[in-house]
Amino acid sequence: MIFDPTPIPGAYVVTPEPLRDERGSFARVWCREEFARHGLADVVAQINVGVSPKAGTLRGLHYQVPPYQEAKLVCCTRGAAFDVVVGLRKGSPAYGTWHGVALDPGADRMLYVPEECAHGYLTLVDDTEVRYQASTPYSSAASRGVRFDDPALGIAWPRPIEVVSARDAAWPAL
């Protein structure tokens, strides 16, 4: 696997290196030892799948506070999504900055979102499925969010947002 750092410390675009032959391809998409060599958290406490039937559906920007902070490994298994990580570490030069990456099944890449970062995504096409592994189980008491359209963040979503939950629309600005 190739680990390309993003401008957000600890966040990486992770690209599996598939082996291809006449049968097709085979790739590792998770290896505890390889992630540990890069100082990244074990992200197998919980696996989530979000299915969005409509393009322009936004989910996020979510994070959890201690003791339920979570790291995530995100991939798109059907359709296409624009996946975003936002730096939330107080005192970090990356605080309040974001990095986005287009994900789709053919892109052969994933986004690793470290603890102390918010995460969200926008579906780019109908019938999109996003899978992510989390390092900590979900806790509603620890769940927090940041407003997806916060002008201080200035996230350049690549298409209009057409569907957003009332909960995600109500998160405060950074």
N, C-alpha and C positions, 0 to 999 in steps of 0.2 A: 504494500500500500504506500501511496505517496501522500505525505502530510504537508500541505502548502499553508503557511501561516497567513492570517488575514491582518488587517490593521488593528483588530481587537485582540489584545494579548490573551493567549490561550485558546482562541477560536481558530479552527483550521478547516480548509476544504480538503476532504479526504477522498482520494481517488484509488479505488481498487485497481489492481493490475491483473486483468483476466488472462487466463491461459486459454488459447483458442486452438481448436483442431476440427476435424471433419464432423465431430459430434455437436459442435457449438462452442460454448465457453464455460469456464468455471472460475469463480473469483471468491476470495475471502473478503467479507465485508466487516468482519469484527474479529479481532485477535487481542485478547487481554494483554498478553506480553508486549505486543507491538505498540499498543496504546500506552502502556505503562512506560515504555522506553521514551515516549514523548512527553511524559509527565501528565498524561490525561487520565481522567477518572474512569473507573469501571462503570459502564452504562448499561447494565443488564438487570436492574431491580424491577423495571416495569417496561413493557413494550406497548405503545399506543398506535392506533391507526385512525386517521381522520379522513373521512370520505366526503367530498363536496361535489354535489351534482352540477353546480353552476359555476362558470368562469366568473372571476371577479369577487370570489368569496374570500374574506379576510378573517384569519384567526390569529389573535394576539393583540398586543405584545405581552407575553406572560413570563413570570418567573416565580420562584418560591423563596421565602425567607428562612433563616436558620430556625430549627435544626433540619429543615427539609429542603435546603438548597439543592438544586439538581443540575447536572450536566446532561446534555442530550446529543444523540447522534441521529441526524435527520436525513431521510432519503425520500424520493418520490417514486412510488411503485406503479403509478398509472397517471397519465395526463401530464401536467406540467405545473410547477409552482415557482414563485419567487420567494426565496427563504431569506430571512433577515435576522441578524444578531445585533443587539444593542449593548454597548458597554455600560455597566452600572456600578463599577467599582469606584467608590469615593476616593478622590485623590489621584486617580489614574489619568494620564493624558488622554486616554480613550473614553473617559466618562462622557456619556451623551453622544458618542459617535456610533455610526452603524455601518454594517457591511452586508451586502446582499449578493446572493448567487442564484442563478436559474438552475432548477433541478428538474430532471425528467428521467425516465427509465433508461433512455439511450445515452445520457450524459456520463454515466458511470462515475458519479461523484456524490458525496454526501457533505453535510455541514456539521461540524462538531461545535456545539455551543457550550462553553464552560459555565461553571457556577458564577453567580453575580453578574449574569447577563440576561437580558430579556430576549425572547424569541417569538417570532411570528412569521406567517406566510400568507401570500396572496395567490389564489389559483389563477392560472393563465388560460386554461381551457376547461371545458365542461368535463365532468366525470373524472376528477382528480383525486388520487389517493396518496396521502403522505403518511409514512411510517416513521416513528421515532422511538428510540430506546432511551430510557431515562435512568439516571443513577440512583434516584430516590423515588419511592412511591408518591403518588399525588396526595397532597394534604389540602383540603379546602381551607383550613384555618391558616395555612402558610401561603396560600395562593395570592399573588399580587399581579398588577399589570401597569403598563404605561400606555398612554393614548397613542394609537397608531398614526394619527395625523397631527401630532404635536409639532408645531412650527419650529420649536427649538431643536428637534431631531432632524427635520427636513428630509424624511425618507422619500426617495424618488420611486414610488411604486410605479411599475411599468405599464399599468392599465388602470382604468377607473375601478374604484371599489364599489361593488353593487350590493353585496350582502355582508353584513356584520352583525354580530349578536348585540343585544342591548347591553350585556355585561361588558363586552369589549369596547363598545362606544362610550361607556361611562367611566373607564379608567381615567385617573388623573394625568395631567401633563407631568413631564419629568421635573 
